[in-house]
Amino acid sequence: MARRKVSAGELQKIKKRREIKEKKNKLMAEQEELDDGSIKEYDVCAICDDGGSVTCCDGVCQRAFHLVDSDSEDDSEEHDDCREKLGLTLEQAKMIISTEEGFICKNCQYKQHQCFACGLLGSSDDTSLQPEVFQCQQDYCAHFYHPKCIAQLLYPDSEEAVHFEIEVAAAREKFTCPVHECIACKGRENKTDKSMQFAVCRRCPTVYHRKCLPSQIIFKSRRGPNGLQRAWEDILPGRVLIFCMKHKIVRELKTPERNHIIFPEANELPVPTTLEGTPMEQDVPEETEAHYQPPSSEETQPPPPAASNQNQCCCSSRPLTLAPSSLYTKPYPGSCGWIDDWD
């Protein structure tokens, strides 16, 4: 159960993060008020990518999760699989909802967060001698990255990447991750101009302006091998949520595989063993006929195809995943493949 007593210092940090979250929701909702005078919160579950009754983590990740469906009249819940992935029973989830102590996910509790580029867990404890992942400096972002991953994203195929990686690893350099600019035109977001609003991938650091969206990322499903919906504009105000073309859609889920999040256990550093299917540059014809089956821990994934120059995540000729292939033999969601360590 992800609840514990916190120190006075941690309570102060939680209060600050709640203030940031409140400001974010006010901006997104454009001061939309409910009947009781409160501001309506807009969020989607980090596990299933759906909205509804979600509970926000009070940790640094700023994510939201389905714990209990408030509209449910009995104990049968639409999103009970999200709660189960969090390792909570229904009774524990209800207890968290009913208290005012807040909710801390296991990633924040154990200070083990996933790199948003390669998907692997790393220590985010900035009080330790050697943290492994570092957070984007933007208040409303909360994505973490390995120094090598963010260096290659920001400086692909550049000698400057090595110097930048060293500075980030030594905590001497803060950074703004690629989620804050359009991958196509490199422009920033303008929420007052609909065409310049961001369309943000839920699985990797790929962002487009609405006007820059590739034609394959569609808002309504249609016939054909690439005809599954990949963009939604009615979930968050002023923002489009997408799954970019590197992620294969499971027809029954209407999302990619939902095993993209790893929650650590105490004193453990887990390595992903059952992973999302190999990222694809285009949907394959079989996708439209495939039947969803829960992934098995014994399944293995074939190596990903070579990425084309179209719709890449700032990785150009090199893939995003930077873990050595000798350690991890399977590709992870958000990656384009594997490469060995560079000298």
TORKOL-4160 file (C-alpha; in steps of 0.2 Angstrom, whole numbers, padded with zeros to 4 digits, m for minus):
343
<pt num="1" X="0000" Y="0000" Z="0000"/>
<pt num="2" X="0008" Y="0017" Z="m0006"/>
<pt num="3" X="0004" Y="0027" Z="0010"/>
<pt num="4" X="0017" Y="0032" Z="0023"/>
<pt num="5" X="0020" Y="0046" Z="0036"/>
<pt num="6" X="0030" Y="0060" Z="0029"/>
<pt num="7" X="0042" Y="0072" Z="0037"/>
<pt num="8" X="0039" Y="0091" Z="0039"/>
<pt num="9" X="0051" Y="0094" Z="0025"/>
<pt num="10" X="0042" Y="0082" Z="0013"/>
<pt num="11" X="0025" Y="0090" Z="0018"/>
<pt num="12" X="0032" Y="0107" Z="0012"/>
<pt num="13" X="0037" Y="0099" Z="m0005"/>
<pt num="14" X="0020" Y="0091" Z="m0007"/>
<pt num="15" X="0012" Y="0107" Z="m0003"/>
<pt num="16" X="0022" Y="0116" Z="m0017"/>
<pt num="17" X="0019" Y="0102" Z="m0030"/>
<pt num="18" X="0000" Y="0104" Z="m0026"/>
<pt num="19" X="0001" Y="0122" Z="m0029"/>
<pt num="20" X="0010" Y="0119" Z="m0046"/>
<pt num="21" X="m0004" Y="0106" Z="m0050"/>
<pt num="22" X="m0018" Y="0119" Z="m0045"/>
<pt num="23" X="m0010" Y="0132" Z="m0056"/>
<pt num="24" X="m0009" Y="0120" Z="m0071"/>
<pt num="25" X="m0027" Y="0115" Z="m0069"/>
<pt num="26" X="m0033" Y="0133" Z="m0068"/>
<pt num="27" X="m0024" Y="0137" Z="m0084"/>
<pt num="28" X="m0031" Y="0121" Z="m0093"/>
<pt num="29" X="m0048" Y="0123" Z="m0087"/>
<pt num="30" X="m0048" Y="0142" Z="m0090"/>
<pt num="31" X="m0055" Y="0145" Z="m0073"/>
<pt num="32" X="m0070" Y="0134" Z="m0076"/>
<pt num="33" X="m0079" Y="0132" Z="m0060"/>
<pt num="34" X="m0090" Y="0118" Z="m0053"/>
<pt num="35" X="m0106" Y="0120" Z="m0043"/>
<pt num="36" X="m0097" Y="0120" Z="m0027"/>
<pt num="37" X="m0085" Y="0134" Z="m0033"/>
<pt num="38" X="m0070" Y="0123" Z="m0035"/>
<pt num="39" X="m0059" Y="0122" Z="m0050"/>
<pt num="40" X="m0062" Y="0107" Z="m0061"/>
<pt num="41" X="m0047" Y="0096" Z="m0063"/>
<pt num="42" X="m0042" Y="0089" Z="m0080"/>
<pt num="43" X="m0030" Y="0074" Z="m0080"/>
<pt num="44" X="m0029" Y="0057" Z="m0088"/>
<pt num="45" X="m0023" Y="0041" Z="m0080"/>
<pt num="46" X="m0004" Y="0037" Z="m0083"/>
<pt num="47" X="m0008" Y="0019" Z="m0085"/>
<pt num="48" X="m0023" Y="0018" Z="m0097"/>
<pt num="49" X="m0023" Y="0035" Z="m0104"/>
<pt num="50" X="m0041" Y="0038" Z="m0100"/>
<pt num="51" X="m0049" Y="0052" Z="m0091"/>
<pt num="52" X="m0063" Y="0051" Z="m0077"/>
<pt num="53" X="m0061" Y="0050" Z="m0059"/>
<pt num="54" X="m0042" Y="0050" Z="m0056"/>
<pt num="55" X="m0031" Y="0053" Z="m0041"/>
<pt num="56" X="m0015" Y="0064" Z="m0042"/>
<pt num="57" X="0001" Y="0058" Z="m0035"/>
<pt num="58" X="0008" Y="0071" Z="m0023"/>
<pt num="59" X="0026" Y="0066" Z="m0028"/>
<pt num="60" X="0037" Y="0074" Z="m0041"/>
<pt num="61" X="0030" Y="0063" Z="m0055"/>
<pt num="62" X="0014" Y="0074" Z="m0056"/>
<pt num="63" X="0004" Y="0059" Z="m0063"/>
<pt num="64" X="m0013" Y="0054" Z="m0060"/>
<pt num="65" X="m0021" Y="0036" Z="m0058"/>
<pt num="66" X="m0037" Y="0028" Z="m0057"/>
<pt num="67" X="m0039" Y="0022" Z="m0039"/>
<pt num="68" X="m0058" Y="0021" Z="m0037"/>
<pt num="69" X="m0072" Y="0026" Z="m0049"/>
<pt num="70" X="m0082" Y="0039" Z="m0040"/>
<pt num="71" X="m0097" Y="0036" Z="m0051"/>
<pt num="72" X="m0097" Y="0017" Z="m0048"/>
<pt num="73" X="m0112" Y="0011" Z="m0038"/>
<pt num="74" X="m0104" Y="m0005" Z="m0032"/>
<pt num="75" X="m0087" Y="m0013" Z="m0031"/>
<pt num="76" X="m0086" Y="m0017" Z="m0049"/>
<pt num="77" X="m0075" Y="m0004" Z="m0057"/>
<pt num="78" X="m0071" Y="0000" Z="m0075"/>
<pt num="79" X="m0053" Y="0004" Z="m0071"/>
<pt num="80" X="m0049" Y="m0009" Z="m0058"/>
<pt num="81" X="m0034" Y="m0015" Z="m0069"/>
<pt num="82" X="m0026" Y="0002" Z="m0066"/>
<pt num="83" X="m0028" Y="0000" Z="m0047"/>
<pt num="84" X="m0021" Y="m0018" Z="m0048"/>
<pt num="85" X="m0006" Y="m0012" Z="m0057"/>
<pt num="86" X="m0003" Y="0000" Z="m0043"/>
<pt num="87" X="m0003" Y="m0014" Z="m0031"/>
<pt num="88" X="m0018" Y="m0009" Z="m0021"/>
<pt num="89" X="m0033" Y="m0018" Z="m0016"/>
<pt num="90" X="m0050" Y="m0010" Z="m0018"/>
<pt num="91" X="m0051" Y="m0007" Z="0001"/>
<pt num="92" X="m0034" Y="0001" Z="0001"/>
<pt num="93" X="m0039" Y="0013" Z="m0013"/>
<pt num="94" X="m0055" Y="0018" Z="m0005"/>
<pt num="95" X="m0045" Y="0022" Z="0011"/>
<pt num="96" X="m0033" Y="0033" Z="0001"/>
<pt num="97" X="m0047" Y="0042" Z="m0006"/>
<pt num="98" X="m0056" Y="0045" Z="0010"/>
<pt num="99" X="m0041" Y="0052" Z="0019"/>
<pt num="100" X="m0032" Y="0068" Z="0017"/>
<pt num="101" X="m0015" Y="0062" Z="0018"/>
<pt num="102" X="m0012" Y="0061" Z="0000"/>
<pt num="103" X="m0006" Y="0048" Z="m0012"/>
<pt num="104" X="0012" Y="0044" Z="m0016"/>
<pt num="105" X="0015" Y="0032" Z="m0030"/>
<pt num="106" X="0029" Y="0019" Z="m0028"/>
<pt num="107" X="0040" Y="0028" Z="m0041"/>
<pt num="108" X="0040" Y="0043" Z="m0030"/>
<pt num="109" X="0040" Y="0034" Z="m0014"/>
<pt num="110" X="0056" Y="0024" Z="m0018"/>
<pt num="111" X="0063" Y="0038" Z="m0029"/>
<pt num="112" X="0065" Y="0027" Z="m0044"/>
<pt num="113" X="0058" Y="0035" Z="m0060"/>
<pt num="114" X="0058" Y="0029" Z="m0078"/>
<pt num="115" X="0068" Y="0038" Z="m0091"/>
<pt num="116" X="0055" Y="0045" Z="m0104"/>
<pt num="117" X="0066" Y="0041" Z="m0118"/>
<pt num="118" X="0072" Y="0023" Z="m0115"/>
<pt num="119" X="0059" Y="0018" Z="m0102"/>
<pt num="120" X="0072" Y="0011" Z="m0089"/>
<pt num="121" X="0071" Y="0014" Z="m0071"/>
<pt num="122" X="0084" Y="0024" Z="m0062"/>
<pt num="123" X="0087" Y="0032" Z="m0046"/>
<pt num="124" X="0080" Y="0050" Z="m0045"/>
<pt num="125" X="0087" Y="0053" Z="m0027"/>
<pt num="126" X="0096" Y="0070" Z="m0029"/>
<pt num="127" X="0102" Y="0068" Z="m0011"/>
<pt num="128" X="0112" Y="0052" Z="m0016"/>
<pt num="129" X="0130" Y="0052" Z="m0022"/>
<pt num="130" X="0125" Y="0047" Z="m0040"/>
<pt num="131" X="0107" Y="0049" Z="m0046"/>
<pt num="132" X="0104" Y="0041" Z="m0062"/>
<pt num="133" X="0089" Y="0050" Z="m0070"/>
<pt num="134" X="0086" Y="0069" Z="m0069"/>
<pt num="135" X="0070" Y="0079" Z="m0071"/>
<pt num="136" X="0066" Y="0092" Z="m0084"/>
<pt num="137" X="0067" Y="0109" Z="m0076"/>
<pt num="138" X="0049" Y="0115" Z="m0082"/>
<pt num="139" X="0037" Y="0115" Z="m0068"/>
<pt num="140" X="0023" Y="0107" Z="m0078"/>
<pt num="141" X="0033" Y="0093" Z="m0086"/>
<pt num="142" X="0040" Y="0081" Z="m0073"/>
<pt num="143" X="0048" Y="0069" Z="m0086"/>
<pt num="144" X="0064" Y="0061" Z="m0081"/>
<pt num="145" X="0079" Y="0056" Z="m0092"/>
<pt num="146" X="0096" Y="0048" Z="m0091"/>
<pt num="147" X="0110" Y="0060" Z="m0095"/>
<pt num="148" X="0115" Y="0051" Z="m0111"/>
<pt num="149" X="0097" Y="0050" Z="m0117"/>
<pt num="150" X="0093" Y="0068" Z="m0115"/>
<pt num="151" X="0110" Y="0073" Z="m0122"/>
<pt num="152" X="0106" Y="0063" Z="m0138"/>
<pt num="153" X="0089" Y="0070" Z="m0139"/>
<pt num="154" X="0094" Y="0088" Z="m0138"/>
<pt num="155" X="0111" Y="0086" Z="m0147"/>
<pt num="156" X="0109" Y="0071" Z="m0159"/>
<pt num="157" X="0125" Y="0066" Z="m0168"/>
<pt num="158" X="0134" Y="0081" Z="m0161"/>
<pt num="159" X="0150" Y="0081" Z="m0151"/>
<pt num="160" X="0142" Y="0093" Z="m0139"/>
<pt num="161" X="0131" Y="0079" Z="m0133"/>
<pt num="162" X="0146" Y="0071" Z="m0123"/>
<pt num="163" X="0150" Y="0087" Z="m0114"/>
<pt num="164" X="0131" Y="0090" Z="m0110"/>
<pt num="165" X="0129" Y="0073" Z="m0104"/>
<pt num="166" X="0144" Y="0075" Z="m0092"/>
<pt num="167" X="0137" Y="0091" Z="m0085"/>
<pt num="168" X="0119" Y="0084" Z="m0082"/>
<pt num="169" X="0126" Y="0069" Z="m0074"/>
<pt num="170" X="0136" Y="0080" Z="m0062"/>
<pt num="171" X="0120" Y="0090" Z="m0058"/>
<pt num="172" X="0129" Y="0106" Z="m0065"/>
<pt num="173" X="0117" Y="0108" Z="m0080"/>
<pt num="174" X="0098" Y="0109" Z="m0080"/>
<pt num="175" X="0088" Y="0106" Z="m0096"/>
<pt num="176" X="0071" Y="0108" Z="m0105"/>
<pt num="177" X="0066" Y="0092" Z="m0113"/>
<pt num="178" X="0060" Y="0090" Z="m0131"/>
<pt num="179" X="0042" Y="0089" Z="m0125"/>
<pt num="180" X="0042" Y="0108" Z="m0125"/>
<pt num="181" X="0044" Y="0111" Z="m0144"/>
<pt num="182" X="0037" Y="0104" Z="m0160"/>
<pt num="183" X="0047" Y="0090" Z="m0167"/>
<pt num="184" X="0043" Y="0096" Z="m0185"/>
<pt num="185" X="0046" Y="0115" Z="m0184"/>
<pt num="186" X="0055" Y="0117" Z="m0168"/>
<pt num="187" X="0042" Y="0130" Z="m0163"/>
<pt num="188" X="0035" Y="0133" Z="m0145"/>
<pt num="189" X="0016" Y="0131" Z="m0141"/>
<pt num="190" X="0004" Y="0145" Z="m0142"/>
<pt num="191" X="m0012" Y="0140" Z="m0133"/>
<pt num="192" X="m0022" Y="0155" Z="m0140"/>
<pt num="193" X="m0020" Y="0149" Z="m0158"/>
<pt num="194" X="m0028" Y="0132" Z="m0161"/>
<pt num="195" X="m0016" Y="0128" Z="m0175"/>
<pt num="196" X="m0001" Y="0131" Z="m0163"/>
<pt num="197" X="m0008" Y="0120" Z="m0149"/>
<pt num="198" X="0003" Y="0105" Z="m0144"/>
<pt num="199" X="m0002" Y="0087" Z="m0149"/>
<pt num="200" X="0008" Y="0077" Z="m0136"/>
<pt num="201" X="0012" Y="0058" Z="m0137"/>
<pt num="202" X="0008" Y="0048" Z="m0122"/>
<pt num="203" X="0022" Y="0036" Z="m0124"/>
<pt num="204" X="0038" Y="0046" Z="m0129"/>
<pt num="205" X="0045" Y="0063" Z="m0130"/>
<pt num="206" X="0037" Y="0067" Z="m0147"/>
<pt num="207" X="0026" Y="0083" Z="m0149"/>
<pt num="208" X="0019" Y="0092" Z="m0164"/>
<pt num="209" X="0009" Y="0108" Z="m0166"/>
<pt num="210" X="m0009" Y="0103" Z="m0172"/>
<pt num="211" X="m0005" Y="0110" Z="m0189"/>
<pt num="212" X="0011" Y="0100" Z="m0190"/>
<pt num="213" X="0003" Y="0083" Z="m0186"/>
<pt num="214" X="0007" Y="0069" Z="m0199"/>
<pt num="215" X="m0007" Y="0064" Z="m0210"/>
<pt num="216" X="m0006" Y="0046" Z="m0202"/>
<pt num="217" X="m0011" Y="0053" Z="m0185"/>
<pt num="218" X="m0029" Y="0054" Z="m0187"/>
<pt num="219" X="m0044" Y="0059" Z="m0175"/>
<pt num="220" X="m0057" Y="0047" Z="m0182"/>
<pt num="221" X="m0054" Y="0028" Z="m0186"/>
<pt num="222" X="m0056" Y="0024" Z="m0204"/>
<pt num="223" X="m0054" Y="0009" Z="m0215"/>
<pt num="224" X="m0036" Y="0003" Z="m0221"/>
<pt num="225" X="m0020" Y="m0003" Z="m0213"/>
<pt num="226" X="m0016" Y="0014" Z="m0205"/>
<pt num="227" X="m0034" Y="0018" Z="m0200"/>
<pt num="228" X="m0034" Y="0017" Z="m0181"/>
<pt num="229" X="m0037" Y="0033" Z="m0171"/>
<pt num="230" X="m0021" Y="0041" Z="m0164"/>
<pt num="231" X="m0027" Y="0058" Z="m0159"/>
<pt num="232" X="m0040" Y="0064" Z="m0146"/>
<pt num="233" X="m0044" Y="0083" Z="m0144"/>
<pt num="234" X="m0059" Y="0081" Z="m0132"/>
<pt num="235" X="m0050" Y="0074" Z="m0116"/>
<pt num="236" X="m0039" Y="0089" Z="m0111"/>
<pt num="237" X="m0044" Y="0107" Z="m0115"/>
<pt num="238" X="m0032" Y="0116" Z="m0127"/>
<pt num="239" X="m0021" Y="0101" Z="m0130"/>
<pt num="240" X="m0022" Y="0086" Z="m0141"/>
<pt num="241" X="m0016" Y="0069" Z="m0135"/>
<pt num="242" X="m0009" Y="0057" Z="m0147"/>
<pt num="243" X="0001" Y="0040" Z="m0150"/>
<pt num="244" X="0014" Y="0044" Z="m0163"/>
<pt num="245" X="0018" Y="0032" Z="m0177"/>
<pt num="246" X="0032" Y="0023" Z="m0167"/>
<pt num="247" X="0019" Y="0014" Z="m0156"/>
<pt num="248" X="0008" Y="0000" Z="m0162"/>
<pt num="249" X="m0011" Y="0002" Z="m0157"/>
<pt num="250" X="m0020" Y="m0013" Z="m0150"/>
<pt num="251" X="m0037" Y="m0012" Z="m0158"/>
<pt num="252" X="m0047" Y="m0018" Z="m0142"/>
<pt num="253" X="m0038" Y="m0006" Z="m0131"/>
<pt num="254" X="m0037" Y="0009" Z="m0143"/>
<pt num="255" X="m0020" Y="0012" Z="m0136"/>
<pt num="256" X="m0003" Y="0003" Z="m0137"/>
<pt num="257" X="0000" Y="m0010" Z="m0124"/>
<pt num="258" X="m0002" Y="m0004" Z="m0106"/>
<pt num="259" X="0013" Y="m0011" Z="m0099"/>
<pt num="260" X="0024" Y="0005" Z="m0101"/>
<pt num="261" X="0025" Y="0009" Z="m0083"/>
<pt num="262" X="0036" Y="0000" Z="m0070"/>
<pt num="263" X="0033" Y="0002" Z="m0052"/>
<pt num="264" X="0048" Y="m0002" Z="m0041"/>
<pt num="265" X="0048" Y="m0012" Z="m0025"/>
<pt num="266" X="0058" Y="m0008" Z="m0010"/>
<pt num="267" X="0077" Y="m0012" Z="m0011"/>
<pt num="268" X="0074" Y="m0018" Z="m0029"/>
<pt num="269" X="0080" Y="m0012" Z="m0046"/>
<pt num="270" X="0068" Y="m0021" Z="m0058"/>
<pt num="271" X="0072" Y="m0023" Z="m0076"/>
<pt num="272" X="0057" Y="m0024" Z="m0088"/>
<pt num="273" X="0054" Y="m0041" Z="m0094"/>
<pt num="274" X="0037" Y="m0040" Z="m0103"/>
<pt num="275" X="0036" Y="m0025" Z="m0114"/>
<pt num="276" X="0026" Y="m0016" Z="m0127"/>
<pt num="277" X="0027" Y="m0022" Z="m0145"/>
<pt num="278" X="0041" Y="m0016" Z="m0155"/>
<pt num="279" X="0039" Y="0003" Z="m0160"/>
<pt num="280" X="0034" Y="0004" Z="m0178"/>
<pt num="281" X="0035" Y="0019" Z="m0190"/>
<pt num="282" X="0019" Y="0014" Z="m0198"/>
<pt num="283" X="0005" Y="0002" Z="m0193"/>
<pt num="284" X="0006" Y="m0015" Z="m0201"/>
<pt num="285" X="m0010" Y="m0022" Z="m0210"/>
<pt num="286" X="m0011" Y="m0036" Z="m0197"/>
<pt num="287" X="m0015" Y="m0023" Z="m0184"/>
<pt num="288" X="m0032" Y="m0021" Z="m0190"/>
<pt num="289" X="m0036" Y="m0040" Z="m0188"/>
<pt num="290" X="m0026" Y="m0043" Z="m0172"/>
<pt num="291" X="m0034" Y="m0049" Z="m0157"/>
<pt num="292" X="m0028" Y="m0043" Z="m0140"/>
<pt num="293" X="m0020" Y="m0055" Z="m0129"/>
<pt num="294" X="m0012" Y="m0051" Z="m0112"/>
<pt num="295" X="0007" Y="m0051" Z="m0114"/>
<pt num="296" X="0016" Y="m0066" Z="m0106"/>
<pt num="297" X="0032" Y="m0064" Z="m0097"/>
<pt num="298" X="0039" Y="m0078" Z="m0108"/>
<pt num="299" X="0036" Y="m0069" Z="m0124"/>
<pt num="300" X="0051" Y="m0061" Z="m0133"/>
<pt num="301" X="0050" Y="m0047" Z="m0145"/>
<pt num="302" X="0060" Y="m0047" Z="m0162"/>
<pt num="303" X="0072" Y="m0033" Z="m0165"/>
<pt num="304" X="0064" Y="m0017" Z="m0171"/>
<pt num="305" X="0066" Y="m0012" Z="m0189"/>
<pt num="306" X="0077" Y="0002" Z="m0194"/>
<pt num="307" X="0069" Y="0019" Z="m0192"/>
<pt num="308" X="0066" Y="0029" Z="m0207"/>
<pt num="309" X="0069" Y="0048" Z="m0207"/>
<pt num="310" X="0050" Y="0051" Z="m0206"/>
<pt num="311" X="0043" Y="0055" Z="m0189"/>
<pt num="312" X="0058" Y="0052" Z="m0179"/>
<pt num="313" X="0060" Y="0058" Z="m0161"/>
<pt num="314" X="0076" Y="0069" Z="m0163"/>
<pt num="315" X="0086" Y="0053" Z="m0165"/>
<pt num="316" X="0090" Y="0054" Z="m0184"/>
<pt num="317" X="0101" Y="0040" Z="m0189"/>
<pt num="318" X="0103" Y="0034" Z="m0171"/>
<pt num="319" X="0089" Y="0026" Z="m0160"/>
<pt num="320" X="0083" Y="0033" Z="m0144"/>
<pt num="321" X="0087" Y="0019" Z="m0132"/>
<pt num="322" X="0104" Y="0020" Z="m0125"/>
<pt num="323" X="0105" Y="0005" Z="m0114"/>
<pt num="324" X="0119" Y="m0007" Z="m0119"/>
<pt num="325" X="0111" Y="m0022" Z="m0128"/>
<pt num="326" X="0122" Y="m0034" Z="m0117"/>
<pt num="327" X="0112" Y="m0029" Z="m0102"/>
<pt num="328" X="0094" Y="m0028" Z="m0109"/>
<pt num="329" X="0089" Y="m0039" Z="m0124"/>
<pt num="330" X="0072" Y="m0032" Z="m0127"/>
<pt num="331" X="0067" Y="m0015" Z="m0134"/>
<pt num="332" X="0057" Y="m0004" Z="m0122"/>
<pt num="333" X="0042" Y="0007" Z="m0126"/>
<pt num="334" X="0047" Y="0024" Z="m0133"/>
<pt num="335" X="0063" Y="0017" Z="m0140"/>
<pt num="336" X="0068" Y="0015" Z="m0158"/>
<pt num="337" X="0080" Y="0001" Z="m0155"/>
<pt num="338" X="0096" Y="m0003" Z="m0146"/>
<pt num="339" X="0114" Y="0003" Z="m0147"/>
<pt num="340" X="0129" Y="m0002" Z="m0138"/>
<pt num="341" X="0138" Y="0011" Z="m0127"/>
<pt num="342" X="0149" Y="0023" Z="m0136"/>
<pt num="343" X="0167" Y="0026" Z="m0132"/>
